[in-house]
């Protein structure tokens, strides 16, 4: 390391304006660096900060994770999400709260976190396409990849403003890293790396901060670290699609390098780019980050191409081209609306079984309860669980388990009426909503489903399986009771446990006189 760089780093690390990590974040980094880190100790530490705990529980119970049951405590969050995911959430919320906009400074903290959120959301979508990639940790790593810029803005604001002025004067040609080296003696990749190391960040996060602009310069041999660096590098290209005056250039570059670095095909890349603006808006809500309304990437590229073509047209040609372009854009918006409708449909389906998912079930049940209240009609709910499913997975493998889940979904769906609903409740649990169905009829439907499953030969082409299910059933007249959706589900759950206790492969109807919630 050169003497000028050493001097610049020493000045940075000893600056009185260098932020100090909150006690909880600092202690958490220390705890999680140990191999024997205990979940209870981590949960107890986070629980000391009530505001931070509330933020973590908000995200843990959102569609960001989409757990079937509510997480009620930090202990549950640590157990279900894992230590690394909770650490990532703590770091995310810690740094998002750093800094505030100063009229005297050109650095816009809101804009910085908006761009960071675009990168983080893109990273999560990219990681979802890669086997064994840690989506939660990569989200936070990408969110904090440019933390060096934040450090410059907090410790040397007037000198950093000079760089921002130059970048604003010619955003197409100037390189922020080159300007940082010229004015500050080091790029933000090094300042972020050194400060993060000083704070005790984990190695994978440090490597991504240091090499996210140049994956080929990574000197290590850890394939997981290199994969993370490549993903974070690609997110910067997506961010520039949203913010650059020449988005088409970075759009093409992302297509090429996503295939080259990660082996992604056109389908995966197109899916990411078509849905990212909606994912960013949702993530902004979960993490309390303010973002401006974002257009979809296809719209951005379409408009960029229109601008390029107009540069070479006469006035009359321009008018004609504008009309054609406007029509083309309207067609594109129509296509996007249709595809978004399809994506919304897919968002309500369970990817494995292709029946409705937990989120759709909750919305459907809420709507049917409201309808039953209005019409003063009954509604029934069946909660089913595959008997000894874990034993089947352990004995025959998860591929056999997946086959059973898909085949059972197909058979069960065929036994229902057109207006009944089946959904995957979670794991090996399924739920059925039967509108306008009284207790006797609900019991009959549940017994038919139970019997159909027990009699079916589950044959995957190699092996025959015999499967049974237990079902808890409940029917109610919402108009005649102080009705609660959650209590209604709990009744079915209580009946299901009774069916399990009585030997499985049977149906139990909830009886309020004999069963307590």
C-alpha positions in Angstrom: 0.0 0.0 0.0 1.5 3.4 -1.0 2.4 6.1 1.5 -0.3 8.6 0.3 -3.0 5.9 0.5 -1.8 5.0 4.0 -2.0 8.6 5.0 -5.5 9.0 3.5 -6.8 5.9 5.3 -5.3 6.9 8.6 -7.0 10.3 8.3 -10.3 8.6 7.5 -10.2 6.1 10.3 -9.2 8.7 12.9 -11.7 11.3 11.7 -14.0 12.6 14.4 -16.9 12.5 11.9 -16.5 8.7 11.2 -19.8 7.2 12.3 -19.8 4.9 15.4 -21.8 1.7 15.1 -24.7 1.5 17.6 -23.9 -0.9 20.5 -26.4 -3.6 19.3 -24.9 -3.7 15.8 -21.3 -3.7 17.1 -22.0 -6.4 19.7 -23.9 -8.5 17.1 -21.0 -8.4 14.7 -18.7 -9.6 17.5 -21.1 -12.4 18.5 -21.7 -13.7 15.0 -18.0 -13.8 14.2 -17.7 -16.7 16.7 -18.4 -20.3 15.6 -20.2 -21.0 18.9 -22.6 -18.0 18.5 -25.8 -18.9 20.4 -29.2 -17.9 18.9 -30.6 -17.0 22.4 -27.7 -14.6 23.1 -28.3 -12.9 19.7 -32.0 -12.7 20.3 -31.5 -11.2 23.8 -29.1 -8.6 22.4 -31.5 -7.5 19.6 -34.5 -7.4 22.0 -32.7 -4.7 24.0 -33.5 -2.3 21.1 -37.3 -2.1 20.9 -37.4 0.0 17.7 -35.0 -2.3 15.9 -36.8 -5.4 17.0 -40.1 -4.0 15.7 -38.5 -3.3 12.3 -37.1 -6.8 12.0 -40.4 -8.4 12.9 -42.2 -6.2 10.4 -39.9 -7.5 7.6 -39.9 -11.1 8.9 -43.8 -11.1 8.7 -44.0 -9.5 5.3 -44.1 -11.0 1.8 -40.3 -10.4 1.8 -40.1 -13.9 3.5 -43.7 -15.1 3.1 -43.8 -17.4 6.2 -47.1 -19.2 6.6 -47.3 -18.3 10.3 -46.8 -15.1 12.1 -43.4 -14.6 13.8 -44.2 -13.2 17.2 -40.8 -12.7 18.8 -37.1 -12.0 18.0 -36.3 -15.5 19.3 -38.6 -17.0 16.7 -37.1 -14.7 14.0 -33.6 -15.8 14.8 -34.6 -19.5 14.8 -36.5 -19.3 11.5 -34.5 -16.8 9.5 -31.1 -17.9 10.8 -28.2 -15.9 12.4 -26.8 -14.6 9.1 -30.2 -13.3 7.9 -30.9 -11.5 11.2 -27.5 -10.0 11.2 -28.1 -8.8 7.7 -31.4 -7.2 8.7 -29.7 -5.4 11.7 -27.0 -4.0 9.5 -29.5 -2.9 6.9 -31.6 -0.9 9.3 -28.5 0.4 11.1 -27.0 2.0 8.1 -30.2 3.1 6.4 -30.7 5.4 9.4 -27.2 7.0 9.0 -26.9 10.6 7.7 -29.5 13.2 6.8 -29.7 15.6 3.9 -27.9 18.9 4.4 -28.7 21.9 2.2 -25.0 22.8 2.1 -24.0 19.4 0.7 -24.5 18.0 -2.8 -24.7 14.4 -1.4 -28.4 13.3 -1.3 -28.8 10.6 1.3 -32.3 9.7 0.1 -31.1 9.3 -3.4 -28.1 7.2 -2.2 -30.4 4.7 -0.4 -32.9 4.7 -3.3 -30.0 3.6 -5.6 -28.8 1.2 -3.0 -32.2 -0.4 -2.7 -32.4 -0.9 -6.5 -29.0 -2.7 -6.3 -30.1 -4.8 -3.3 -33.4 -5.8 -4.9 -31.7 -6.7 -8.1 -29.2 -8.8 -6.1 -32.0 -10.7 -4.4 -33.6 -11.4 -7.7 -30.4 -12.6 -9.3 -29.5 -14.7 -6.3 -32.9 -16.4 -6.5 -31.8 -17.8 -9.9 -28.6 -19.3 -8.6 -28.5 -22.5 -6.6 -27.0 -22.2 -3.1 -26.9 -18.4 -3.2 -27.8 -16.7 0.1 -30.5 -14.3 -1.0 -30.9 -12.5 2.4 -27.2 -11.9 2.9 -26.6 -10.9 -0.7 -29.5 -8.4 -0.4 -27.7 -6.6 2.5 -24.2 -6.9 0.9 -25.5 -5.2 -2.2 -27.4 -2.6 -0.2 -24.1 -1.6 1.5 -21.7 -2.1 -1.5 -21.2 1.6 -1.9 -20.8 2.4 1.8 -17.5 4.0 1.0 -19.4 6.9 -0.7 -21.5 7.3 2.4 -18.3 7.5 4.5 -16.8 10.2 2.2 -20.0 12.2 2.4 -19.9 12.1 6.2 -16.2 12.6 6.8 -15.0 14.9 4.0 -18.3 16.4 2.6 -16.7 19.6 1.0 -14.1 17.6 -0.9 -16.6 15.0 -1.9 -18.8 17.7 -3.2 -16.1 18.6 -5.7 -16.4 15.1 -7.2 -20.2 15.3 -7.3 -20.0 18.6 -9.1 -17.7 17.1 -11.8 -19.9 14.0 -12.2 -23.0 16.3 -12.6 -21.2 18.3 -15.3 -20.5 15.3 -17.5 -22.2 12.1 -16.2 -21.6 10.2 -19.4 -17.8 10.4 -19.5 -16.4 10.8 -16.0 -15.6 7.8 -13.7 -16.4 8.3 -10.0 -13.5 5.9 -8.9 -10.9 7.9 -10.9 -12.2 11.2 -9.5 -12.1 9.8 -5.9 -8.5 8.7 -6.4 -7.6 12.1 -7.8 -9.4 14.2 -5.1 -9.3 12.0 -2.0 -6.4 9.6 -2.6 -8.5 6.4 -2.7 -11.7 5.1 -4.3 -14.8 4.4 -2.3 -14.2 0.6 -2.7 -11.1 0.9 -0.5 -12.6 3.4 2.0 -15.7 1.2 2.4 -13.6 -1.9 2.7 -11.3 -0.5 5.4 -14.0 1.1 7.5 -16.2 -2.0 7.3 -13.2 -4.1 8.3 -12.6 -1.7 11.2 -16.2 -2.3 12.3 -15.9 -6.1 12.1 -17.9 -6.9 9.0 -17.9 -10.6 7.9 -15.4 -11.6 5.1 -17.9 -12.2 2.3 -19.3 -8.7 2.8 -15.8 -7.2 2.9 -14.8 -8.9 -0.3 -17.9 -7.7 -2.2 -17.4 -4.1 -1.0 -13.7 -4.2 -2.1 -14.1 -5.9 -5.5 -17.7 -5.2 -6.6 -16.5 -2.9 -9.5 -13.9 -5.5 -10.7 -14.7 -9.2 -10.1 -11.7 -10.2 -12.2 -9.4 -8.5 -9.6 -10.6 -10.7 -6.7 -7.5 -12.5 -5.5 -9.2 -15.1 -3.3 -10.2 -18.7 -3.9 -13.6 -18.9 -2.2 -16.2 -19.7 -4.9 -19.1 -18.3 -2.7 -17.3 -15.0 -2.2 -16.6 -14.7 -6.0 -20.3 -15.6 -6.8 -21.4 -12.8 -4.4 -19.0 -10.3 -6.0 -20.2 -11.1 -9.5 -23.9 -10.7 -8.4 -23.2 -7.3 -6.8 -21.2 -6.2 -9.8 -24.2 -6.9 -12.1 -26.6 -5.0 -9.8 -24.6 -1.8 -10.5 -25.4 -2.2 -14.2 -29.2 -2.6 -13.4 -29.0 0.5 -11.2 -27.5 2.5 -14.1 -30.4 1.3 -16.3 -32.7 3.3 -14.0 -30.4 6.3 -13.5 -28.2 6.8 -16.5 -29.0 9.1 -19.4 -27.9 6.2 -21.7 -29.8 3.3 -20.1 -29.7 1.2 -23.3 -25.9 0.8 -23.0 -26.1 -0.7 -19.6 -29.1 -2.8 -20.5 -27.1 -4.5 -23.3 -24.1 -4.8 -21.0 -26.2 -6.5 -18.3 -27.6 -9.0 -20.7 -24.2 -9.9 -22.0 -22.4 -10.1 -18.6 -25.3 -11.8 -16.7 -25.0 -14.7 -19.2 -21.2 -14.6 -19.1 -20.7 -14.4 -15.3 -23.7 -16.3 -14.0 -24.8 -18.4 -17.0 -28.3 -16.9 -17.0 -30.4 -17.3 -20.1 -32.7 -14.8 -21.7 -35.8 -16.0 -19.8 -34.3 -15.5 -16.4 -32.8 -12.1 -17.3 -36.1 -10.9 -18.9 -38.1 -12.0 -15.9 -35.8 -10.1 -13.5 -35.9 -6.9 -15.6 -39.7 -7.0 -16.0 -40.5 -7.4 -12.4 -37.8 -5.5 -10.6 -39.6 -2.1 -10.4 -42.5 -3.7 -8.4 -40.1 -5.6 -6.2 -38.2 -2.4 -5.4 -41.5 -0.6 -4.4 -42.4 -3.5 -2.1 -38.9 -3.6 -0.5 -38.9 0.1 0.0 -42.1 -0.3 2.1 -40.6 -3.1 4.2 -37.4 -1.2 4.9 -38.9 2.3 5.2 -36.9 3.8 2.3 -38.5 6.6 0.3 -38.3 5.9 -3.5 -39.6 7.9 -6.4 -42.1 6.0 -8.7 -40.1 3.7 -11.0 -41.0 2.9 -14.6 -40.5 -0.6 -15.8 -37.2 -1.4 -17.6 -39.0 -2.1 -20.9 -40.5 1.3 -20.9 -37.2 3.0 -20.0 -35.4 1.2 -22.9 -38.3 1.9 -25.3 -38.1 5.6 -24.6 -34.3 5.6 -24.9 -34.5 4.0 -28.3 -37.1 6.5 -29.4 -34.8 9.4 -28.3 -31.9 7.9 -30.3 -33.9 7.5 -33.5 -35.3 11.1 -33.3 -31.8 12.6 -33.4 -31.6 11.7 -37.1 -35.1 12.7 -38.3 -36.5 15.7 -40.2 -39.3 17.7 -38.6 -42.0 15.9 -40.6 -40.4 12.5 -40.0 -40.1 13.4 -36.4 -43.8 14.0 -36.1 -44.6 10.8 -37.9 -42.1 8.9 -35.8 -43.5 10.4 -32.6 -47.0 9.2 -33.5 -45.8 5.7 -34.3 -43.6 5.6 -31.2 -46.6 6.8 -29.1 -48.7 4.0 -30.5 -45.9 1.5 -30.0 -45.5 2.7 -26.4 -49.2 2.3 -25.8 -49.0 -1.3 -27.2 -46.1 -1.9 -24.9 -48.0 -0.7 -21.9 -50.9 -2.9 -22.8 -48.6 -5.9 -23.2 -46.9 -5.1 -19.9 -50.3 -4.8 -18.2 -51.3 -8.3 -19.6 -47.9 -9.7 -18.5 -48.2 -8.1 -15.1 -51.6 -9.7 -14.8 -50.0 -13.1 -15.6 -47.3 -12.4 -13.1 -49.9 -11.6 -10.4 -51.5 -14.9 -11.2 -48.2 -16.7 -10.9 -47.5 -14.9 -7.7 -50.6 -16.6 -6.2 -49.6 -20.1 -7.2 -47.3 -22.5 -5.3 -44.3 -23.2 -7.6 -44.2 -26.9 -6.8 -47.8 -28.1 -6.8 -49.3 -25.4 -9.1 -52.2 -24.9 -6.7 -52.9 -21.7 -4.9 -50.3 -20.6 -2.3 -50.7 -19.4 1.3 -51.0 -15.7 0.4 -53.9 -16.4 -2.0 -55.6 -18.6 0.6 -55.6 -15.8 3.2 -57.1 -13.3 0.7 -59.6 -15.8 -0.6 -60.8 -16.8 2.9 -61.1 -13.1 3.9 -63.3 -12.4 0.8 -65.5 -15.5 1.4 -66.0 -14.6 5.0 -67.2 -11.1 4.0 -69.5 -12.7 1.4 -70.9 -15.1 4.0 -71.5 -12.3 6.4 -73.4 -10.3 3.7 -75.5 -13.3 2.6 -75.8 -14.9 6.0 -74.6 -18.2 4.6 -72.3 -20.8 6.1 -68.6 -21.4 5.2 -66.4 -24.4 5.9 -62.7 -24.9 6.2 -60.6 -28.0 6.0 -57.0 -28.2 7.1 -55.2 -31.4 5.9 -51.8 -32.8 6.8 -49.9 -35.7 5.1 -49.4 -38.5 7.6 -45.7 -39.4 8.3 -44.5 -37.2 5.5 -41.1 -36.6 7.1 -40.6 -40.4 7.3 -41.3 -40.6 3.6 -38.8 -37.8 2.8 -36.2 -39.4 4.9 -36.7 -42.9 3.4 -37.2 -42.1 -0.3 -35.7 -38.7 -0.7 -37.1 -35.2 -1.4 -37.8 -35.9 -5.1 -40.3 -38.6 -4.0 -41.7 -36.1 -1.5 -42.1 -33.5 -4.3 -43.9 -36.1 -6.5 -46.3 -37.0 -3.7 -47.1 -33.3 -3.0 -47.9 -32.6 -6.7 -49.9 -35.8 -7.2 -51.9 -35.3 -4.0 -52.7 -31.7 -5.1 -54.0 -32.9 -8.5 -56.2 -35.6 -7.0 -57.6 -33.5 -4.2 -58.4 -30.7 -6.7 -60.5 -33.1 -8.8 -62.7 -34.0 -5.8 -63.9 -30.4 -5.2 -66.7 -28.3 -6.6 -65.9 -25.6 -9.1 -66.2 -22.8 -6.6 -64.3 -24.5 -3.8 -60.6 -23.6 -3.2 -57.5 -25.6 -2.4 -54.2 -24.1 -1.4 -50.9 -25.3 -0.1 -50.8 -24.0 3.5 -47.1 -24.7 4.1 -44.9 -27.8 3.9 -47.1 -30.9 3.7 -50.2 -29.0 4.9 -53.1 -28.2 2.6 -56.2 -26.1 3.1 -59.6 -26.2 1.5 -62.2 -23.4 1.6 -65.8 -24.6 1.0 -68.3 -21.6 0.6 -71.9 -22.1 1.5 -71.2 -25.4 3.2 -72.6 -26.6 6.5 -70.9 -29.0 9.0 -72.5 -32.2 7.7 -71.6 -31.5 4.1 -68.1 -30.4 5.1 -67.5 -33.6 6.9 -68.7 -35.6 3.9 -66.4 -33.7 1.5 -63.4 -34.1 3.9 -64.1 -37.9 4.3 -64.3 -38.2 0.5 -60.9 -36.5 0.1 -59.4 -38.6 2.8 -60.7 -41.8 1.3 -59.7 -40.8 -2.2 -56.1 -40.2 -1.1 -55.9 -43.4 0.9 -57.2 -45.5 -2.1 -54.9 -43.8 -4.7 -51.8 -45.6 -6.0 -49.0 -43.0 -6.0 -46.8 -44.3 -8.7 -43.9 -42.2 -10.0 -42.8 -44.7 -12.7 -40.3 -46.4 -10.4 -42.0 -46.9 -7.0 -45.5 -47.2 -5.6 -46.4 -45.2 -2.5 -49.4 -45.5 -0.1 -50.3 -42.1 1.4 -52.9 -41.1 3.9 -53.9 -37.7 5.3 -55.5 -36.4 8.4 -58.1 -33.6 8.1 -59.5 -31.1 10.6 -62.9 -29.6 9.5 -64.9 -26.7 10.8 -68.1 -24.9 9.6 -69.6 -21.7 10.8 -72.2 -19.0 10.2 -70.1 -15.8 10.4 -73.3 -13.6 10.5 -74.4 -15.4 13.8 -71.1 -15.1 15.7 -68.4 -12.7 16.7 -66.4 -14.1 13.8 -62.5 -14.0 13.5 -60.6 -15.4 10.5 -57.7 -16.4 12.6 -59.9 -18.1 15.2 -61.6 -20.0 12.3 -58.3 -21.3 11.1 -57.3 -22.2 14.7 -60.5 -24.3 15.0 -59.6 -26.3 11.9 -56.0 -26.6 13.3 -57.4 -27.9 16.6 -59.5 -30.5 14.8 -56.5 -31.5 12.7 -54.4 -32.2 15.8 -57.3 -34.3 17.2 -57.3 -36.3 14.0 -53.6 -36.9 14.4 -54.0 -37.9 18.0 -56.7 -40.4 17.2 -54.5 -42.4 14.9 -54.4 -40.4 11.6 -56.0 -41.2 8.2 -59.3 -39.7 9.4 -61.4 -36.6 9.7 -62.4 -34.8 12.9 -65.0 -32.1 12.9 -64.4 -29.2 15.3 -66.8 -29.4 18.3 -66.7 -26.2 20.5 -68.2 -28.2 23.4 -65.3 -30.7 23.5 -62.4 -28.8 22.0 -60.6 -25.7 23.3 -58.5 -23.4 21.2 
